[in-house]
Amino acid sequence: MLPSPVLGRHEDHYEEEGSMEAPRFAKLTLVTLLAATVYAGPAAGQAESIKIGVLTLRSGPMSPIGDDIIAGIETATRMQGPLLGKPVELIVEESQWNAQLAVTKATKLVQQNKVAAILGTSTVEALALVAVADRLRVPIVTSNSGGAALTRQNCSKWVFRTNAEDLMSAAALKQVLAEKPKLGSAKWFTLGHDYPYSRLVAKTVQGVTGGNYVGEAFAPLDTTDWSPFIARVRSAGATAIMMSITLGTPLLQFVQQANEFGLTKEAQLVAPIGLPDWLVAKLGPLSTNIISTGSWAAWRYEEKNPATKQFNEVFYKQHGRVAGMQSLQSASATMMVYRAIEKAGSTDPQAVVRALETIQVATPVGPLKFQPGGRQAMVPLFLGPYEELKIPRYGARYAQLVEIAFPASKSLPPTGSDAGCKLK
């Protein structure tokens, strides 16, 4: 394992916009710890670090998503610099999007590494951590979890979420159908992998489209030949296809085969939570056949949100590529944690949780605060098609056009209690 990085800052400044806490920017140096896995203690004259745990995917075909999550956290940490006068140490653990492994690794991060908070996680991991959150007793802020129950009926004092959840996505889909008559009158079909998320998406689409829903099909996770499923879509007469296919090589293969069979000329391809930008780059011109009905983040929001542009520029300088959807979201979660620690004036878990409940921060996905009495961030969803850019930016030639930034006020109940969250 490589040495853990600690990010330090030479200078910083602070800006306020109304009551919102703005991200900090600084000239930074990268300091490498001598210890390989665990920070053994500060060198003479050096402040002990504040440790932040990260749980995510680090191997396999879906690893680019984990890479984006880590890259976003790293960039937000670089922008932050020292926290309470101390360097920040990121401790990354491979969780494989596995519930039991996530609990094991989270326990290690808390008991052995003494982290002040945990970032990252997928839906299955976050739901598993809710069950042990009272034992872990550190803030957990997830940025890649869609299951609505996490911040509704299964909510925990310790677990927060910055990305939009599934029921928010359903509200955004209704908006798209109202705004786009062609989609509103389309015959809808859900095609996805055979796992719980796909079935949840199918149920949502069926509920929203009603009598215009013509079918669904779920493929084994190892599917590489999509022709039988394309035939089923055709036989159903579908003119809009909700793709709940895993965001990696499988989705790339499906879109390529759909194009080869001429399906993209017959039906609109729809991405329920948007596409990672590394996948958009691989799709190239094929991405222009896709519309998102609720991306969790979009880098072109920089045209309206200065904090997005500031983050994009720092990210590009650090990583040499465009900031993808998961990077923008993970960075936003990281900024929320850092502002909460600053407001608390310590890493005391209870104090940080109280601070998270009240802060509002300018982030790459817009101004963020958590739902009153709840744990869901009031985050917008980004609706619109993918298109070729007239002038490439940050190395990207194709990207989502943000036609609508759908506000949380239209997709979430006013309070956590109204959403079914009963905090103890």
Protein Blocks (a to p, Z undefined) as FASTA:
>chain_A
ZZddddddfbdcdddehjbccdddddddddddfbfkbcfbdcehiacdddddddddfedj
klmmmmmmmmmmmmmmmmnopgehiacddddddeklpaklmmmmmmmmmmmnopabdeej
ifklmmmmmmmmmmnopacddfbbfblklmmmmpcfklccfbdcfklmmmmmmmmmmmmm
mlmmpccdddddddfklmmmmmmmmmmnmmmpgbdcdddfkbcblklmmmmmmmnopabd
cdfbdcdfklmmmmmmmmmnommmmpccddfkbpafklmmmnmmmlmmpccfbifbdfkl
mmmmmklmmmmmmmmmmnopacdfklmmmmmmmmmmmmmmmmnopabfklmmmmmmmgcc
ddfkbpcdddehiabdcddddeddddddfbdgehiabdcddfbacdfklmccfbfklnop
acZZ
